[in-house]
Amino acid sequence: MTLTQTYLCLGAAIVAEVVATTTLKTTENFTRLWPSLTVAVGYGFSFYMLTFALTVIPTGIAYAIWSGVGIILVSAAGWLLHGQRLDAPALIGLGLIIAGVVVVNVFSKSVTH
């Protein structure tokens, strides 16, 4: 698997996780069929795609990228779709997560470039 394919798989895992997590609110405790199926399929597909990324990227690094980018995107989706606002400390914390993902990808020798 090429590095590009690896990061495409990781990106697909992130997008699927974001869709599943964002949809989770609308399942109403898994009492609504279609949102519940979206969540189950989204998480299943996310973990499936993550396994491909783990063939090249170390687990800790892949998980840091997956969860960090996912947190940012889920926060953005919550703001756009559900009107959930973040205060200044929350935005600073999200900025630190972004900085951490950048540092890991740019400076870590653990990541294959």
C-alpha positions as CSV (number, residue, x, y, z in Angstrom):
1,M,0.0,0.0,0.0
2,T,1.4,3.4,-1.0
3,L,1.6,6.3,1.5
4,T,-1.1,8.1,-0.4
5,Q,-3.4,5.1,-0.2
6,T,-2.6,4.8,3.5
7,Y,-3.6,8.4,4.2
8,L,-6.7,8.1,2.0
9,C,-7.8,5.1,4.1
10,L,-7.1,7.1,7.3
11,G,-9.1,10.0,5.8
12,A,-12.0,7.7,5.0
13,A,-11.9,6.3,8.5
14,I,-12.0,9.9,9.9
15,V,-14.9,11.0,7.7
16,A,-16.9,7.8,8.6
17,E,-16.3,8.3,12.3
18,V,-17.4,12.0,12.1
19,V,-20.6,11.0,10.3
20,A,-21.3,8.3,12.8
21,T,-20.6,10.5,15.8
22,T,-22.5,13.5,14.4
23,T,-25.5,11.2,13.7
24,L,-25.4,9.7,17.2
25,K,-27.4,12.6,18.7
26,T,-30.3,11.9,16.3
27,T,-30.6,8.2,17.2
28,E,-32.6,9.1,20.4
29,N,-30.9,6.3,22.4
30,F,-31.0,4.0,19.4
31,T,-34.8,4.1,19.1
32,R,-34.7,5.5,15.5
33,L,-33.8,2.9,12.9
34,W,-32.1,4.9,10.1
35,P,-29.9,7.1,12.3
36,S,-29.0,4.0,14.4
37,L,-28.0,2.1,11.2
38,T,-26.0,5.1,10.0
39,V,-24.1,5.1,13.3
40,A,-23.4,1.4,13.2
41,V,-22.3,1.3,9.6
42,G,-20.3,4.5,10.0
43,Y,-18.3,3.2,13.0
44,G,-17.9,-0.2,11.4
45,F,-16.6,1.3,8.2
46,S,-14.3,3.7,10.1
47,F,-12.6,0.9,12.0
48,Y,-12.3,-1.2,8.9
49,M,-10.6,1.6,7.0
50,L,-8.4,2.3,10.0
51,T,-7.0,-1.2,9.9
52,F,-5.6,-0.5,6.4
53,A,-3.9,2.7,7.7
54,L,-2.4,0.7,10.5
55,T,-0.5,-1.5,8.1
56,V,1.8,1.5,7.5
57,I,1.3,4.1,10.2
58,P,2.1,3.1,13.8
59,T,-1.0,2.6,15.9
60,G,-0.4,5.5,18.3
61,I,0.3,7.9,15.5
62,A,-2.7,6.8,13.4
63,Y,-5.0,7.0,16.4
64,A,-3.7,10.5,17.4
65,I,-4.4,11.8,13.9
66,W,-7.7,9.9,13.7
67,S,-9.0,11.2,17.0
68,G,-7.5,14.7,16.7
69,V,-8.9,15.5,13.3
70,G,-12.2,13.7,14.3
71,I,-12.5,16.0,17.3
72,I,-12.1,19.1,15.2
73,L,-14.6,17.9,12.6
74,V,-17.2,16.7,15.1
75,S,-16.9,20.1,16.9
76,A,-17.4,21.9,13.5
77,A,-20.4,19.6,12.7
78,G,-21.9,20.2,16.1
79,W,-21.7,24.0,15.5
80,L,-23.0,23.9,11.9
81,L,-25.8,21.2,12.4
82,H,-26.8,21.5,16.0
83,G,-25.9,25.1,16.9
84,Q,-23.5,24.0,19.6
85,R,-21.2,27.0,20.4
86,L,-17.7,26.7,21.8
87,D,-16.2,29.3,24.2
88,A,-12.7,30.7,24.0
89,P,-11.0,28.0,26.2
90,A,-12.7,25.2,24.1
91,L,-11.4,26.9,20.9
92,I,-7.9,27.2,22.4
93,G,-8.0,23.5,23.3
94,L,-9.0,22.6,19.7
95,G,-6.2,24.8,18.4
96,L,-3.7,22.8,20.6
97,I,-5.1,19.6,19.2
98,I,-4.5,20.8,15.7
99,A,-1.0,21.9,16.7
100,G,-0.3,18.4,18.1
101,V,-1.4,16.7,15.0
102,V,0.8,19.0,12.9
103,V,3.8,18.4,15.2
104,V,3.4,14.6,15.0
105,N,3.1,14.6,11.2
106,V,5.8,17.1,10.4
107,F,8.5,16.4,13.1
108,S,8.0,12.9,14.4
109,K,10.4,10.2,13.0
110,S,7.7,7.7,13.9
111,V,5.6,8.7,10.9
112,T,6.6,7.4,7.5
113,H,6.9,10.3,5.1
